[in-house]
């Protein structure tokens, strides 16, 4: 398994480039979505204007992204005084398999200020339940530690609308970046999986993540707190949102997903 950060370091500033996507990061038949999203960010951010912060990123997982050769294409849709919109596509076999939209924006004066954000429950990571070490875990999960403190384990039959706890990189220890943070957030399984009692595949269809502030100075192998809520789930699709906090209880991101579940 190539280290997560080493994959990102292979990406150049070129607007179009070839990239060999690594083995060892499987999620079913596709590559781990957190890694492909991080690659899209790493490629896209080279087009951002100096001083602009990533405010939101939307990823559409069009088709399974496979290990092997891929073409990355970046287009600056618009670069204004305060906001830049950047599109990134992954192509394999001349077909788009992933499409991402990155929105960067500069801070500016505003009369609107609503900063009383949701706070995490007071619970320690040590109080949670780790994921069991079983062969059925996807390949990518070996890179992370998990502690479930809300809801139940995947496929446990727990019907809670909330699911979450803590996650961290197991071996990678470095200051967090947007890329490694995307890997952490997507490492958490879909919130619908605890409702099931038998194994069934599920995957993200679309993913939007929003950043209300810059990421804190925290390490990748320190605990990050994550709690997802099911807004609606039926007919093989689930719609969820999640909040992610740093070790001090500061809200650092809001994640929204449409997931498919084949059960």
SULMOHU-V307648 format. One record per pair of residues at least 4 apart in sequence whose C-alpha atoms are under 8 Angstrom apart, sorted by the first residue. I is the first residue (numbers start at 1). J is the second residue. Records with the same first field share a line. If there is no record, write none. Layout:
I->J + J
//
This chain:
1->22 + 23 + 24 + 25
2->6 + 7 + 22 + 23 + 24
3->7 + 172
4->8 + 35 + 180
5->9 + 180
6->10
7->11 + 21 + 22 + 39
8->38 + 39 + 42 + 179
10->19
11->19 + 39 + 42 + 43
12->17 + 43
13->43 + 46
15->43 + 72 + 73 + 74 + 75
16->71 + 72 + 73 + 74
17->71 + 72 + 73
18->69 + 70 + 71 + 72
19->68 + 69 + 70 + 71 + 72
20->67 + 68 + 69 + 70
21->66 + 67 + 68 + 69 + 70
22->67 + 68
23->67 + 68
24->139 + 140
25->31 + 32 + 35 + 139 + 140
26->30 + 31 + 32 + 138 + 139 + 140
27->31 + 32 + 33 + 138 + 139 + 140
28->138 + 201
29->64 + 66
30->64 + 65 + 66 + 67
31->35 + 36 + 64 + 65 + 66 + 67
32->36 + 140
33->37 + 61 + 183 + 186 + 204
34->38 + 182 + 183 + 184 + 185 + 186 + 187
35->39 + 182 + 183
36->40 + 65
37->41 + 59 + 100 + 179 + 182 + 183
38->42 + 178 + 179 + 180 + 182 + 183
39->43 + 179
40->44 + 88 + 89 + 100
41->45 + 102 + 178 + 179
42->46 + 179
43->72 + 74 + 88
44->48 + 74 + 86 + 87 + 88 + 102
47->74 + 76 + 86
48->52 + 84 + 86 + 104
49->79 + 84
51->106
52->82 + 83 + 104 + 105 + 106 + 107
53->104 + 105 + 106 + 214
54->102 + 103 + 104 + 105 + 211
55->102 + 103 + 104 + 105 + 210 + 211 + 212
56->102 + 103 + 104 + 208 + 209 + 210 + 211
57->100 + 101 + 102 + 103 + 208 + 209 + 210
58->100 + 101 + 102 + 206 + 207 + 208 + 209
59->98 + 99 + 100 + 101 + 206 + 207 + 208
60->98 + 99 + 100 + 205 + 206 + 207
61->97 + 98 + 99 + 204 + 205 + 206
62->96 + 97 + 98 + 99 + 205
63->96 + 97 + 98
64->97
65->92 + 97 + 98
69->92
70->90 + 91 + 92
71->90 + 91 + 92
72->88 + 89 + 90 + 91
73->88 + 89 + 90
74->86 + 87 + 88 + 89
75->86 + 87 + 88
76->84 + 85 + 86 + 87
77->84 + 85 + 86 + 87
78->84 + 85 + 86
79->83 + 84 + 85
80->84
82->105 + 106 + 107
83->103 + 104 + 105 + 106
84->103 + 104 + 105
85->101 + 102 + 103 + 104
86->101 + 102 + 103
87->99 + 100 + 101 + 102
88->99 + 100 + 101
89->96 + 97 + 98 + 99 + 100
90->96 + 97 + 98 + 99
91->95 + 96 + 97 + 98
92->96 + 97
117->251
118->251
119->249 + 250 + 251
120->225 + 245 + 249
123->127 + 149
124->128
125->147 + 149 + 165 + 166 + 223
126->147
127->147 + 149
128->147 + 148 + 149 + 165
129->146 + 147 + 148 + 149
130->145 + 146 + 147 + 148
131->145 + 146 + 147 + 148 + 153
133->137
137->141
138->142
140->144 + 187
141->145 + 187
142->170
143->169 + 170 + 171
144->167 + 168 + 169 + 170 + 171 + 184 + 187
145->167 + 168 + 169 + 170
146->165 + 166 + 167 + 168
147->165 + 166 + 167
148->152 + 153 + 163 + 164 + 165 + 166
149->163 + 164 + 165 + 166
150->162 + 163 + 164 + 165 + 227
151->158 + 159 + 160 + 161 + 162 + 163 + 164 + 194
152->156 + 157 + 158 + 160 + 163 + 194
153->158 + 194
154->189 + 193 + 194 + 195 + 196
155->193 + 194 + 195 + 196 + 197 + 198 + 199
156->194 + 195 + 196 + 197
157->194 + 195 + 196 + 197
158->194 + 195 + 196
159->194 + 195
160->195
161->191 + 229 + 230 + 231
162->191 + 227 + 228 + 229 + 230
163->191 + 194 + 227 + 228 + 229
164->188 + 191 + 225 + 226 + 227 + 228
165->225 + 226 + 227
166->223 + 224 + 225 + 226
167->184 + 188 + 223 + 224 + 225 + 226
168->184 + 220 + 221 + 222 + 223 + 224
169->173 + 184 + 220 + 221 + 222
170->221
171->221
172->220 + 221
173->219 + 220 + 221
174->219 + 220 + 221
175->217 + 218 + 219 + 220
176->180 + 181 + 215 + 216 + 217 + 218 + 219 + 220
177->181 + 215
178->182 + 215
179->183
180->184 + 220
181->185 + 220
182->186
183->187
184->188
185->226 + 244
189->193
190->202 + 203 + 204 + 259
191->228 + 229 + 230 + 240
192->196 + 230 + 233 + 238 + 261
193->202
196->200 + 263
200->261 + 262 + 263
201->261 + 262 + 263
202->259 + 260 + 261 + 262
203->259 + 260 + 261
204->257 + 258 + 259 + 260
205->257 + 258 + 259 + 260
206->257 + 258 + 259
207->255 + 256 + 257 + 258
208->255 + 256 + 257
209->253 + 254 + 255 + 256
210->253 + 254 + 255
211->252 + 253 + 254
212->251 + 252 + 253 + 254
213->252 + 253
214->252
215->252
216->246 + 252
218->222 + 246
222->247
223->246 + 247
224->244 + 245 + 246 + 247
225->244 + 245 + 246 + 247
226->242 + 243 + 244 + 245
227->242 + 243 + 244
228->240 + 241 + 242 + 243
229->240 + 241 + 242
230->238 + 239 + 240 + 241
231->238 + 239 + 240 + 241
232->238 + 239 + 240
233->237 + 238 + 239
234->238
236->260 + 261 + 262 + 263
237->258 + 259 + 260 + 261
238->257 + 258 + 259 + 260 + 261
239->256 + 257 + 258 + 259
240->256 + 257 + 258
241->254 + 255 + 256 + 257
242->254 + 255 + 256
243->251 + 252 + 253 + 254 + 255
244->251 + 252 + 253 + 254 + 255
245->249 + 250 + 251 + 252 + 253
246->250 + 251 + 252
//
